[in-house]
Amino acid sequence: MSGSAAGRLRRLRRWLTVLFTVLNTLGLVGLAWLAIHADSVQREQRLDGELLRVTAAVQRLLQYGGALVTAYVSEDELDTQCPQFAILPGGTEQFSPHFSRRSCVPMDPARLRGLAVRAVETGDRLSGYARATDGRLVRIAAEPFRNPSGQYVGAVVAVRDAGPDRSGHDRLVLLVVGSCVLLVGALGVTGHVLSGRAIRPALAALEQQEVLLADTAHDLRTPVAALRALAETALANPTERADLLPRTVDLAARMGTIIDGLLVRARLAAGVEQLALQPVWLDQLVTTVVEETPTDGAQVTVTAAPTKVNADPGLLQRAIGNLLDNALRHGRRPDGPAVVHVTVAGGRILVADHGPGIDVEQARDQFDRFRSGGGSSGLGLPIVRWVAQAHGGQLRVYNAEEGGAIFELVLPVRDD
């Protein structure tokens, strides 16, 4: 399979959409066919019921007095109503045919006689559709009858106009087909949305992985190049190895810190990092982090009020350390050391520096690839944001009026 993993996932989404739509369309087609077939059968049964009522009533009116007598039929109101009928010979015994006085649809007598003959020959009731002489669709039923000797001698043939029922059936077919088309379109949209939701976590994980790999390459490129340069210098100048070794160790430690941060970021992004929540005095934790962080001549001050939060001490310590490290590295002016002030109160940690400031909009929109005013990038601030979100808090950033950047980490405060 060619293409990127993200591209394959997008193709998978299209296939899932097609599969969802096709399967549901097949089900809709089956239901539509059942509905249309059931309506057709029901209409035929209703038409046949009306015709059977006429043929049965006419047969009860037939009498034999040496020959077939249809006088009682002529006197009955059926003779002037619809459906129309005819009493026709169909066997060896011949008698005068009788046609009802009311002609509801014009029919070819020869067609009716042929149906009567087939009914007598089979001895069964026959029914079906036919065309009247004016082209209208009709339903015909032929019911054979016997003489006193038990022989089939003729049949009562009833005719009913089937046009209104067929028109109603056609309207139902159009309604069902139109509804199916609309539903198939809706199913396609629904399948596209559902498949998108199904692969969204995997796609997000792939995108995070791509960002992670890009950040890894970006953040390790400089220290790896510097480490190689130090190693090559040490090989070329054995007398300088004693001076180069501490710098090499510092670079290796920096690379280890970067890799450690990448692992934390990956675990947080994947949701596998488990928070070990416990009551934490935020002011004490911040003070400890500041005391343990090398300042390299920078001026760091802390103003803290007692604040207790529910937090994972390890992750929170890392987040505070990242904020302080960011301020120490980027919060300085070219003509002097960094000046950083940390304030802790009410579940808020403010880290303010006296550097050149930051692009606030870019920092808010893209913490995944944060760029300070100095142009460097790192993973510290994204980790701070993720730690804040994991604790139900948030990370804010803005510039101070007198210059410099301010990062504000907000955490929920315990009630007790």
ZAKOLDREN-65833 format. One record per residue (C-alpha): residue number from 0; residue in three letters; y, z, x. Coordinates in Angstrom, 1 decimal. Example, Ala and Ser with C-alpha at 12.3 -4.5 7.8 and 13.67 -1.06 7.14 Angstrom:
! residues 2
PT; lotor; torvex; yy; zz; xx
PT; 0; ALA; -4.5; 7.8; 12.3
PT; 1; SER; -1.1; 7.1; 13.7
END
This chain:
! residues 416
PT; lotor; torvex; yy; zz; xx
PT; 0; MET; 0.0; 0.0; 0.0
PT; 1; SER; 3.3; -1.1; 1.5
PT; 2; GLY; 6.8; 0.3; 1.1
PT; 3; SER; 8.2; 3.8; 1.4
PT; 4; ALA; 6.7; 6.8; -0.4
PT; 5; ALA; 9.8; 7.0; -2.7
PT; 6; GLY; 9.4; 3.3; -3.5
PT; 7; ARG; 5.7; 3.8; -4.4
PT; 8; LEU; 6.6; 6.7; -6.7
PT; 9; ARG; 9.1; 4.5; -8.5
PT; 10; ARG; 6.5; 1.8; -8.9
PT; 11; LEU; 4.2; 4.5; -10.2
PT; 12; ARG; 6.8; 5.5; -12.7
PT; 13; ARG; 6.9; 1.9; -14.0
PT; 14; TRP; 3.1; 1.8; -14.3
PT; 15; LEU; 3.1; 5.1; -16.1
PT; 16; THR; 5.7; 3.8; -18.5
PT; 17; VAL; 3.6; 0.6; -19.1
PT; 18; LEU; 0.4; 2.6; -19.5
PT; 19; PHE; 2.0; 5.1; -21.9
PT; 20; THR; 3.6; 2.3; -24.0
PT; 21; VAL; 0.4; 0.1; -24.1
PT; 22; LEU; -1.9; 3.0; -25.1
PT; 23; ASN; 0.5; 4.2; -27.9
PT; 24; THR; 1.1; 0.6; -29.0
PT; 25; LEU; -2.7; 0.1; -29.4
PT; 26; GLY; -2.8; 3.2; -31.5
PT; 27; LEU; 0.1; 2.0; -33.6
PT; 28; VAL; -1.5; -1.4; -34.1
PT; 29; GLY; -4.7; 0.2; -35.3
PT; 30; LEU; -2.8; 2.4; -37.7
PT; 31; ALA; -0.7; -0.5; -38.9
PT; 32; TRP; -3.8; -2.6; -39.5
PT; 33; LEU; -5.4; 0.2; -41.5
PT; 34; ALA; -2.3; 0.6; -43.6
PT; 35; ILE; -2.1; -3.1; -44.3
PT; 36; HIS; -5.8; -3.4; -45.0
PT; 37; ALA; -5.8; -0.4; -47.3
PT; 38; ASP; -2.8; -1.8; -49.3
PT; 39; SER; -4.6; -5.2; -49.6
PT; 40; VAL; -7.8; -3.6; -50.9
PT; 41; GLN; -5.9; -1.3; -53.3
PT; 42; ARG; -4.0; -4.2; -54.8
PT; 43; GLU; -7.2; -6.3; -55.2
PT; 44; GLN; -9.0; -3.4; -56.8
PT; 45; ARG; -6.1; -3.0; -59.3
PT; 46; LEU; -6.1; -6.7; -60.1
PT; 47; ASP; -9.9; -6.7; -60.5
PT; 48; GLY; -9.7; -3.6; -62.7
PT; 49; GLU; -7.3; -5.4; -65.1
PT; 50; LEU; -9.5; -8.4; -65.2
PT; 51; LEU; -12.7; -6.3; -65.7
PT; 52; ARG; -11.0; -4.6; -68.6
PT; 53; VAL; -10.3; -8.0; -70.3
PT; 54; THR; -13.8; -9.4; -69.6
PT; 55; ALA; -15.6; -6.3; -70.8
PT; 56; ALA; -13.5; -6.1; -74.0
PT; 57; VAL; -14.1; -9.8; -74.7
PT; 58; GLN; -17.8; -9.5; -74.3
PT; 59; ARG; -17.9; -6.6; -76.8
PT; 60; LEU; -16.3; -8.9; -79.3
PT; 61; LEU; -18.8; -11.7; -79.0
PT; 62; GLN; -21.4; -12.0; -81.7
PT; 63; TYR; -24.6; -14.1; -82.3
PT; 64; GLY; -25.5; -15.5; -85.7
PT; 65; GLY; -27.9; -18.2; -84.6
PT; 66; ALA; -25.1; -19.3; -82.3
PT; 67; LEU; -22.3; -17.7; -80.3
PT; 68; VAL; -19.5; -16.5; -82.6
PT; 69; THR; -15.9; -16.0; -81.1
PT; 70; ALA; -14.1; -15.4; -84.4
PT; 71; TYR; -13.6; -11.7; -83.6
PT; 72; VAL; -12.1; -12.6; -80.3
PT; 73; SER; -9.5; -14.9; -81.9
PT; 74; GLU; -8.5; -12.0; -84.2
PT; 75; ASP; -8.0; -9.5; -81.4
PT; 76; GLU; -4.7; -8.9; -79.7
PT; 77; LEU; -6.2; -9.6; -76.3
PT; 78; ASP; -6.1; -13.3; -77.4
PT; 79; THR; -2.3; -13.3; -77.2
PT; 80; GLN; -1.8; -11.1; -74.1
PT; 81; CYS; -2.0; -11.4; -70.3
PT; 82; PRO; -4.2; -11.6; -68.4
PT; 83; GLN; -5.4; -14.8; -70.1
PT; 84; PHE; -9.2; -15.6; -70.4
PT; 85; ALA; -11.7; -18.2; -71.4
PT; 86; ILE; -15.2; -18.1; -72.8
PT; 87; LEU; -17.1; -20.9; -71.2
PT; 88; PRO; -20.8; -22.1; -71.2
PT; 89; GLY; -22.6; -22.1; -67.9
PT; 90; GLY; -26.3; -22.6; -68.7
PT; 91; THR; -28.6; -24.7; -70.8
PT; 92; GLU; -27.3; -23.3; -74.1
PT; 93; GLN; -24.1; -25.0; -75.0
PT; 94; PHE; -21.3; -23.7; -77.3
PT; 95; SER; -17.7; -24.5; -77.9
PT; 96; PRO; -15.5; -22.9; -75.2
PT; 97; HIS; -12.7; -20.6; -76.2
PT; 98; PHE; -9.4; -20.3; -74.4
PT; 99; SER; -7.0; -17.4; -75.2
PT; 100; ARG; -4.0; -18.6; -77.1
PT; 101; ARG; -1.5; -17.4; -74.5
PT; 102; SER; -1.4; -19.2; -71.2
PT; 103; CYS; 0.1; -16.9; -68.6
PT; 104; VAL; -0.5; -19.3; -65.7
PT; 105; PRO; -1.5; -23.0; -66.0
PT; 106; MET; -5.1; -23.4; -64.8
PT; 107; ASP; -7.4; -26.4; -64.3
PT; 108; PRO; -10.2; -26.0; -67.0
PT; 109; ALA; -12.6; -27.7; -64.6
PT; 110; ARG; -12.1; -25.0; -62.0
PT; 111; LEU; -12.7; -22.3; -64.6
PT; 112; ARG; -15.9; -24.0; -65.8
PT; 113; GLY; -17.2; -24.3; -62.3
PT; 114; LEU; -16.7; -20.6; -61.7
PT; 115; ALA; -18.5; -19.8; -65.0
PT; 116; VAL; -21.4; -21.9; -64.0
PT; 117; ARG; -21.7; -20.1; -60.6
PT; 118; ALA; -21.5; -16.7; -62.4
PT; 119; VAL; -24.3; -17.7; -64.8
PT; 120; GLU; -26.4; -19.1; -61.9
PT; 121; THR; -26.1; -15.9; -59.8
PT; 122; GLY; -26.0; -13.4; -62.7
PT; 123; ASP; -23.3; -11.5; -60.9
PT; 124; ARG; -19.7; -10.9; -61.5
PT; 125; LEU; -17.5; -13.1; -59.3
PT; 126; SER; -13.9; -12.7; -58.3
PT; 127; GLY; -11.5; -14.2; -55.8
PT; 128; TYR; -8.1; -15.8; -55.3
PT; 129; ALA; -7.2; -19.3; -56.4
PT; 130; ARG; -4.2; -21.5; -57.0
PT; 131; ALA; -2.8; -22.4; -60.4
PT; 132; THR; -1.9; -26.0; -61.1
PT; 133; ASP; 1.8; -25.0; -60.4
PT; 134; GLY; 0.8; -23.6; -57.0
PT; 135; ARG; 1.0; -19.9; -57.9
PT; 136; LEU; -1.6; -17.5; -56.4
PT; 137; VAL; -3.9; -16.1; -59.0
PT; 138; ARG; -6.8; -13.7; -59.1
PT; 139; ILE; -9.9; -14.9; -61.1
PT; 140; ALA; -12.9; -12.9; -62.3
PT; 141; ALA; -15.9; -14.3; -64.0
PT; 142; GLU; -18.3; -12.0; -65.9
PT; 143; PRO; -21.6; -13.6; -67.1
PT; 144; PHE; -23.1; -12.7; -70.5
PT; 145; ARG; -26.5; -13.1; -72.1
PT; 146; ASN; -27.8; -14.3; -75.4
PT; 147; PRO; -30.2; -12.2; -77.6
PT; 148; SER; -33.1; -13.5; -75.5
PT; 149; GLY; -31.7; -12.0; -72.3
PT; 150; GLN; -30.7; -15.3; -70.7
PT; 151; TYR; -27.3; -15.9; -69.1
PT; 152; VAL; -25.7; -18.6; -71.1
PT; 153; GLY; -22.0; -18.3; -70.3
PT; 154; ALA; -19.2; -16.3; -68.7
PT; 155; VAL; -15.9; -14.8; -69.6
PT; 156; VAL; -13.4; -15.9; -67.0
PT; 157; ALA; -10.1; -13.9; -66.8
PT; 158; VAL; -7.1; -15.0; -64.8
PT; 159; ARG; -4.2; -12.8; -63.5
PT; 160; ASP; -1.0; -13.9; -61.7
PT; 161; ALA; -1.3; -12.3; -58.2
PT; 162; GLY; 2.1; -13.4; -57.0
PT; 163; PRO; 4.0; -10.1; -57.5
PT; 164; ASP; 1.2; -8.2; -55.9
PT; 165; ARG; 1.1; -10.6; -52.9
PT; 166; SER; 4.9; -10.4; -52.6
PT; 167; GLY; 4.7; -6.6; -52.5
PT; 168; HIS; 2.0; -6.8; -49.9
PT; 169; ASP; 4.0; -9.2; -47.8
PT; 170; ARG; 7.0; -6.8; -47.9
PT; 171; LEU; 4.8; -4.0; -46.8
PT; 172; VAL; 3.5; -6.1; -43.9
PT; 173; LEU; 7.1; -6.9; -42.8
PT; 174; LEU; 8.0; -3.2; -43.1
PT; 175; VAL; 5.0; -2.1; -41.1
PT; 176; VAL; 5.4; -4.7; -38.4
PT; 177; GLY; 9.2; -4.1; -38.1
PT; 178; SER; 8.6; -0.3; -37.8
PT; 179; CYS; 5.9; -0.9; -35.2
PT; 180; VAL; 8.3; -3.0; -33.1
PT; 181; LEU; 10.9; -0.3; -33.3
PT; 182; LEU; 8.4; 2.4; -32.5
PT; 183; VAL; 7.1; 0.4; -29.5
PT; 184; GLY; 10.6; 0.1; -28.2
PT; 185; ALA; 11.1; 3.8; -28.7
PT; 186; LEU; 7.8; 4.5; -27.0
PT; 187; GLY; 8.8; 2.4; -24.0
PT; 188; VAL; 12.0; 4.5; -23.7
PT; 189; THR; 10.2; 7.7; -24.2
PT; 190; GLY; 7.5; 6.7; -21.7
PT; 191; HIS; 10.2; 5.9; -19.1
PT; 192; VAL; 11.9; 9.2; -19.6
PT; 193; LEU; 8.6; 11.2; -19.6
PT; 194; SER; 7.3; 9.4; -16.5
PT; 195; GLY; 10.7; 10.0; -14.8
PT; 196; ARG; 10.4; 13.7; -15.5
PT; 197; ALA; 6.8; 13.7; -14.4
PT; 198; ILE; 7.5; 12.3; -10.9
PT; 199; ARG; 10.9; 13.9; -10.5
PT; 200; PRO; 9.6; 16.9; -8.6
PT; 201; ALA; 7.6; 14.7; -6.3
PT; 202; LEU; 10.6; 12.3; -5.8
PT; 203; ALA; 12.9; 15.3; -5.2
PT; 204; ALA; 10.4; 16.7; -2.6
PT; 205; LEU; 10.3; 13.3; -0.8
PT; 206; GLU; 14.1; 13.1; -0.8
PT; 207; GLN; 14.3; 16.6; 0.6
PT; 208; GLN; 11.7; 15.7; 3.2
PT; 209; GLU; 13.7; 12.7; 4.2
PT; 210; VAL; 16.9; 14.8; 4.5
PT; 211; LEU; 15.0; 17.4; 6.4
PT; 212; LEU; 13.6; 14.8; 8.9
PT; 213; ALA; 17.1; 13.3; 9.3
PT; 214; ASP; 18.7; 16.7; 9.8
PT; 215; THR; 15.9; 17.6; 12.3
PT; 216; ALA; 16.5; 14.4; 14.3
PT; 217; HIS; 20.3; 14.9; 14.1
PT; 218; ASP; 20.4; 18.6; 15.1
PT; 219; LEU; 17.8; 18.4; 17.8
PT; 220; ARG; 19.1; 15.2; 19.4
PT; 221; THR; 21.9; 16.9; 21.3
PT; 222; PRO; 20.0; 20.0; 22.6
PT; 223; VAL; 17.0; 17.8; 23.5
PT; 224; ALA; 19.2; 15.4; 25.5
PT; 225; ALA; 20.9; 18.3; 27.2
PT; 226; LEU; 17.6; 19.9; 28.0
PT; 227; ARG; 16.4; 16.7; 29.5
PT; 228; ALA; 19.5; 16.4; 31.6
PT; 229; LEU; 19.1; 19.9; 32.9
PT; 230; ALA; 15.5; 19.3; 33.7
PT; 231; GLU; 16.4; 16.1; 35.6
PT; 232; THR; 19.2; 17.8; 37.4
PT; 233; ALA; 16.8; 20.6; 38.4
PT; 234; LEU; 14.3; 18.1; 39.7
PT; 235; ALA; 16.9; 16.3; 41.7
PT; 236; ASN; 18.6; 19.4; 43.1
PT; 237; PRO; 16.2; 22.2; 43.8
PT; 238; THR; 18.9; 24.4; 45.2
PT; 239; GLU; 20.6; 24.5; 41.7
PT; 240; ARG; 17.5; 25.5; 39.8
PT; 241; ALA; 18.4; 29.2; 39.7
PT; 242; ASP; 21.7; 28.3; 38.0
PT; 243; LEU; 20.1; 25.8; 35.7
PT; 244; LEU; 17.3; 27.9; 34.5
PT; 245; PRO; 19.3; 30.3; 32.3
PT; 246; ARG; 21.0; 27.3; 30.6
PT; 247; THR; 17.6; 25.8; 30.0
PT; 248; VAL; 16.4; 29.0; 28.4
PT; 249; ASP; 19.5; 29.1; 26.2
PT; 250; LEU; 19.0; 25.5; 25.1
PT; 251; ALA; 15.3; 26.2; 24.3
PT; 252; ALA; 16.3; 29.3; 22.3
PT; 253; ARG; 18.9; 27.2; 20.4
PT; 254; MET; 16.2; 24.6; 19.6
PT; 255; GLY; 13.9; 27.4; 18.4
PT; 256; THR; 16.7; 28.7; 16.1
PT; 257; ILE; 17.2; 25.2; 14.7
PT; 258; ILE; 13.5; 24.7; 14.0
PT; 259; ASP; 13.3; 28.1; 12.5
PT; 260; GLY; 16.2; 27.3; 10.2
PT; 261; LEU; 14.5; 24.0; 9.2
PT; 262; LEU; 11.3; 25.8; 8.3
PT; 263; VAL; 13.2; 28.3; 6.1
PT; 264; ARG; 15.1; 25.5; 4.5
PT; 265; ALA; 11.9; 23.6; 3.8
PT; 266; ARG; 10.2; 26.7; 2.3
PT; 267; LEU; 13.2; 27.4; 0.1
PT; 268; ALA; 13.5; 23.8; -1.1
PT; 269; ALA; 9.8; 23.7; -1.9
PT; 270; GLY; 9.9; 27.0; -3.8
PT; 271; VAL; 7.2; 28.6; -1.7
PT; 272; GLU; 9.4; 31.2; -0.1
PT; 273; GLN; 8.7; 34.5; -1.9
PT; 274; LEU; 11.7; 36.9; -2.3
PT; 275; ALA; 10.9; 40.5; -1.3
PT; 276; LEU; 13.6; 41.9; -3.5
PT; 277; GLN; 14.7; 45.5; -2.9
PT; 278; PRO; 17.9; 47.6; -3.1
PT; 279; VAL; 20.1; 46.7; -0.2
PT; 280; TRP; 23.4; 48.3; 0.9
PT; 281; LEU; 25.4; 45.1; 1.5
PT; 282; ASP; 28.1; 46.7; 3.6
PT; 283; GLN; 25.6; 48.3; 6.0
PT; 284; LEU; 23.6; 45.0; 6.3
PT; 285; VAL; 26.8; 43.0; 7.1
PT; 286; THR; 27.9; 45.6; 9.6
PT; 287; THR; 24.5; 45.5; 11.4
PT; 288; VAL; 24.5; 41.7; 11.5
PT; 289; VAL; 28.0; 41.6; 13.0
PT; 290; GLU; 27.1; 44.3; 15.6
PT; 291; GLU; 24.0; 42.4; 16.7
PT; 292; THR; 25.6; 38.9; 16.9
PT; 293; PRO; 27.0; 37.9; 20.3
PT; 294; THR; 30.7; 37.1; 20.0
PT; 295; ASP; 31.3; 35.5; 23.4
PT; 296; GLY; 34.8; 37.0; 23.6
PT; 297; ALA; 35.7; 36.2; 19.9
PT; 298; GLN; 37.5; 38.8; 17.8
PT; 299; VAL; 35.4; 39.9; 14.8
PT; 300; THR; 36.6; 42.6; 12.4
PT; 301; VAL; 34.8; 44.0; 9.3
PT; 302; THR; 36.3; 45.6; 6.2
PT; 303; ALA; 33.5; 46.9; 3.9
PT; 304; ALA; 33.2; 48.9; 0.7
PT; 305; PRO; 29.9; 50.4; -0.4
PT; 306; THR; 28.0; 47.7; -2.4
PT; 307; LYS; 24.4; 47.7; -3.5
PT; 308; VAL; 22.5; 44.6; -4.4
PT; 309; ASN; 18.9; 43.5; -5.2
PT; 310; ALA; 18.0; 41.1; -2.3
PT; 311; ASP; 15.5; 40.0; 0.3
PT; 312; PRO; 16.9; 41.7; 3.4
PT; 313; GLY; 15.4; 39.1; 5.8
PT; 314; LEU; 16.8; 36.1; 4.0
PT; 315; LEU; 20.1; 37.8; 3.3
PT; 316; GLN; 20.5; 38.8; 7.0
PT; 317; ARG; 19.8; 35.1; 7.9
PT; 318; ALA; 22.5; 33.9; 5.5
PT; 319; ILE; 25.1; 36.3; 6.7
PT; 320; GLY; 24.2; 35.5; 10.3
PT; 321; ASN; 24.6; 31.8; 9.5
PT; 322; LEU; 28.0; 32.3; 8.0
PT; 323; LEU; 29.2; 34.4; 11.0
PT; 324; ASP; 27.7; 31.9; 13.5
PT; 325; ASN; 29.5; 29.0; 11.7
PT; 326; ALA; 32.8; 30.9; 11.8
PT; 327; LEU; 32.3; 31.7; 15.5
PT; 328; ARG; 31.5; 28.1; 16.5
PT; 329; HIS; 34.0; 26.3; 14.3
PT; 330; GLY; 36.7; 28.9; 13.5
PT; 331; ARG; 38.6; 28.7; 16.7
PT; 332; ARG; 41.7; 26.8; 17.9
PT; 333; PRO; 41.7; 24.9; 21.2
PT; 334; ASP; 44.1; 27.4; 22.8
PT; 335; GLY; 42.2; 30.6; 22.2
PT; 336; PRO; 39.0; 32.4; 21.2
PT; 337; ALA; 37.7; 32.6; 17.7
PT; 338; VAL; 39.2; 35.2; 15.3
PT; 339; VAL; 36.9; 36.1; 12.4
PT; 340; HIS; 37.4; 38.6; 9.6
PT; 341; VAL; 34.5; 39.7; 7.3
PT; 342; THR; 35.2; 41.5; 4.0
PT; 343; VAL; 32.5; 43.1; 1.9
PT; 344; ALA; 33.2; 44.4; -1.6
PT; 345; GLY; 31.8; 44.1; -5.1
PT; 346; GLY; 28.8; 42.0; -4.1
PT; 347; ARG; 31.0; 39.5; -2.3
PT; 348; ILE; 31.0; 38.6; 1.4
PT; 349; LEU; 34.1; 36.8; 2.6
PT; 350; VAL; 34.0; 35.3; 6.1
PT; 351; ALA; 37.4; 34.0; 7.1
PT; 352; ASP; 38.3; 32.3; 10.4
PT; 353; HIS; 41.4; 31.0; 12.0
PT; 354; GLY; 40.1; 27.5; 12.8
PT; 355; PRO; 41.3; 24.1; 11.7
PT; 356; GLY; 39.9; 24.5; 8.2
PT; 357; ILE; 37.4; 22.2; 6.4
PT; 358; ASP; 37.2; 19.4; 4.0
PT; 359; VAL; 36.6; 21.5; 0.9
PT; 360; GLU; 35.5; 18.7; -1.4
PT; 361; GLN; 33.0; 17.4; 1.1
PT; 362; ALA; 31.7; 20.9; 1.8
PT; 363; ARG; 31.2; 21.5; -2.0
PT; 364; ASP; 29.5; 18.1; -2.6
PT; 365; GLN; 27.4; 17.9; 0.5
PT; 366; PHE; 26.1; 21.1; 1.9
PT; 367; ASP; 22.9; 19.3; 2.8
PT; 368; ARG; 24.9; 17.5; 5.6
PT; 369; PHE; 27.8; 19.8; 6.1
PT; 370; ARG; 30.5; 18.7; 8.5
PT; 371; SER; 33.2; 21.0; 9.7
PT; 372; GLY; 36.6; 20.1; 10.9
PT; 373; GLY; 35.2; 19.8; 14.4
PT; 374; GLY; 32.8; 17.0; 13.3
PT; 375; SER; 29.5; 18.8; 14.0
PT; 376; SER; 26.8; 19.3; 11.5
PT; 377; GLY; 24.1; 21.9; 10.9
PT; 378; LEU; 21.7; 23.6; 8.6
PT; 379; GLY; 23.3; 27.0; 8.5
PT; 380; LEU; 25.5; 26.5; 5.5
PT; 381; PRO; 22.8; 24.8; 3.3
PT; 382; ILE; 20.5; 27.8; 4.0
PT; 383; VAL; 23.3; 30.1; 2.9
PT; 384; ARG; 23.7; 28.2; -0.3
PT; 385; TRP; 19.9; 28.2; -1.0
PT; 386; VAL; 19.7; 31.9; -0.3
PT; 387; ALA; 22.6; 32.6; -2.7
PT; 388; GLN; 21.0; 30.5; -5.4
PT; 389; ALA; 17.6; 32.1; -4.9
PT; 390; HIS; 19.3; 35.5; -5.5
PT; 391; GLY; 21.2; 34.2; -8.6
PT; 392; GLY; 24.4; 34.0; -6.7
PT; 393; GLN; 26.6; 31.2; -5.3
PT; 394; LEU; 28.4; 30.1; -2.2
PT; 395; ARG; 32.1; 29.1; -2.4
PT; 396; VAL; 34.3; 27.5; 0.2
PT; 397; TYR; 38.1; 27.0; 0.5
PT; 398; ASN; 40.9; 27.0; 3.0
PT; 399; ALA; 43.3; 29.9; 3.5
PT; 400; GLU; 47.0; 29.3; 3.0
PT; 401; GLU; 47.8; 30.4; 6.5
PT; 402; GLY; 45.0; 28.2; 7.9
PT; 403; GLY; 41.4; 28.5; 8.6
PT; 404; ALA; 38.3; 28.3; 6.3
PT; 405; ILE; 36.9; 31.0; 4.0
PT; 406; PHE; 33.3; 31.2; 2.9
PT; 407; GLU; 32.5; 33.5; 0.0
PT; 408; LEU; 28.9; 34.5; -0.7
PT; 409; VAL; 28.6; 36.1; -4.2
PT; 410; LEU; 25.6; 38.1; -5.1
PT; 411; PRO; 24.7; 40.0; -8.4
PT; 412; VAL; 25.6; 43.7; -8.0
PT; 413; ARG; 23.1; 46.5; -9.1
PT; 414; ASP; 24.3; 48.6; -12.0
PT; 415; ASP; 23.2; 51.9; -10.5
END
